[in-house]
Amino acid sequence: MKIKKNLKTFLCLIIVILISVFSTSQLFAATDVSLEDDTENSQISINVNSNEESLVGIDMTIIYSEDITINDVINTEDYCTLSFNSIIGDNSVSIECLNSSLLVINQEIVIIDYSTTSESYYFYINEDIMDIGSSELGEITHINKPKTVTFDTKNTLQTTEETIEKSDEVPPEPSTLSSDIATVVVNNLLCFILGLILLILLAVFIILVRKYRRSLANKN
């Protein structure tokens, strides 16, 4: 009877852990942002998918090529209900969208109307200064993002296929094996924890089953 009670306790423990892991995975949900180009209407849609996580807003800057002219920046009616602000600068447009309450977002929030005579233009999101609150940044989809970005001595944005340079910028330190391993562990921390828990549960289950079999053998 004691062995059966332990098995029931073990099964309940598995259920509780699985529920806890599922709840924890929601905390690690990442927000995906993509740019989609409607070439027929010359419009860029900014689509946000928060993956069931609630967001209060989003703040981003989109870089575009010199052959692009931004005509208008329009927010959708369902989002940016608290405030919406867009600033069109030289080869960039800054967008601030704030909701009046926490909302799960899974559609386009902003439409950028543009015009161009070129076929080799680009739009991409500056991920370094992007702000989505406490949510983790997930997959980012750009439009023809150049492979590299070069800054001259006047910090004028240019694109090239070979180098990334900035006159007053210190080059990043080369990564080491230990830092690469640490990065992998941090990025997959939830998977490592879940795997460790499953191994422990499997070991406990095997021990309980063996005890149960021994008790049956002693009775016989």
ChimeraX attribute file (.defattr): number of C-alpha atoms within 10 A of each C-alpha:
attribute: neighborCount
match mode: 1-to-1
recipient: residues
	/A:1	8
	/A:2	8
	/A:3	14
	/A:4	12
	/A:5	10
	/A:6	15
	/A:7	17
	/A:8	12
	/A:9	11
	/A:10	16
	/A:11	14
	/A:12	12
	/A:13	13
	/A:14	15
	/A:15	11
	/A:16	12
	/A:17	16
	/A:18	15
	/A:19	12
	/A:20	11
	/A:21	16
	/A:22	11
	/A:23	11
	/A:24	12
	/A:25	13
	/A:26	12
	/A:27	13
	/A:28	13
	/A:29	16
	/A:30	19
	/A:31	22
	/A:32	17
	/A:33	20
	/A:34	19
	/A:35	21
	/A:36	16
	/A:37	18
	/A:38	11
	/A:39	10
	/A:40	6
	/A:41	10
	/A:42	12
	/A:43	19
	/A:44	21
	/A:45	19
	/A:46	21
	/A:47	19
	/A:48	20
	/A:49	18
	/A:50	23
	/A:51	15
	/A:52	14
	/A:53	18
	/A:54	15
	/A:55	19
	/A:56	20
	/A:57	23
	/A:58	17
	/A:59	17
	/A:60	19
	/A:61	21
	/A:62	19
	/A:63	19
	/A:64	21
	/A:65	21
	/A:66	15
	/A:67	14
	/A:68	17
	/A:69	16
	/A:70	17
	/A:71	11
	/A:72	12
	/A:73	19
	/A:74	14
	/A:75	20
	/A:76	12
	/A:77	9
	/A:78	12
	/A:79	22
	/A:80	21
	/A:81	15
	/A:82	12
	/A:83	12
	/A:84	17
	/A:85	14
	/A:86	17
	/A:87	12
	/A:88	16
	/A:89	10
	/A:90	13
	/A:91	16
	/A:92	20
	/A:93	18
	/A:94	17
	/A:95	19
	/A:96	16
	/A:97	21
	/A:98	18
	/A:99	17
	/A:100	12
	/A:101	14
	/A:102	12
	/A:103	16
	/A:104	15
	/A:105	21
	/A:106	16
	/A:107	16
	/A:108	20
	/A:109	19
	/A:110	22
	/A:111	19
	/A:112	17
	/A:113	17
	/A:114	16
	/A:115	14
	/A:116	14
	/A:117	9
	/A:118	10
	/A:119	7
	/A:120	9
	/A:121	16
	/A:122	17
	/A:123	22
	/A:124	20
	/A:125	24
	/A:126	14
	/A:127	12
	/A:128	8
	/A:129	10
	/A:130	15
	/A:131	16
	/A:132	17
	/A:133	12
	/A:134	11
	/A:135	17
	/A:136	15
	/A:137	18
	/A:138	14
	/A:139	12
	/A:140	14
	/A:141	17
	/A:142	19
	/A:143	16
	/A:144	12
	/A:145	17
	/A:146	16
	/A:147	11
	/A:148	13
	/A:149	16
	/A:150	17
	/A:151	16
	/A:152	12
	/A:153	9
	/A:154	8
	/A:155	11
	/A:156	10
	/A:157	14
	/A:158	14
	/A:159	15
	/A:160	11
	/A:161	10
	/A:162	10
	/A:163	11
	/A:164	14
	/A:165	15
	/A:166	16
	/A:167	11
	/A:168	10
	/A:169	8
	/A:170	8
	/A:171	9
	/A:172	6
	/A:173	6
	/A:174	6
	/A:175	8
	/A:176	9
	/A:177	8
	/A:178	9
	/A:179	11
	/A:180	11
	/A:181	11
	/A:182	12
	/A:183	12
	/A:184	11
	/A:185	13
	/A:186	12
	/A:187	11
	/A:188	11
	/A:189	12
	/A:190	15
	/A:191	14
	/A:192	13
	/A:193	12
	/A:194	14
	/A:195	12
	/A:196	12
	/A:197	15
	/A:198	15
	/A:199	12
	/A:200	11
	/A:201	17
	/A:202	12
	/A:203	11
	/A:204	14
	/A:205	16
	/A:206	11
	/A:207	11
	/A:208	17
	/A:209	15
	/A:210	12
	/A:211	13
	/A:212	17
	/A:213	12
	/A:214	12
	/A:215	13
	/A:216	10
	/A:217	9
	/A:218	7
	/A:219	7
	/A:220	6
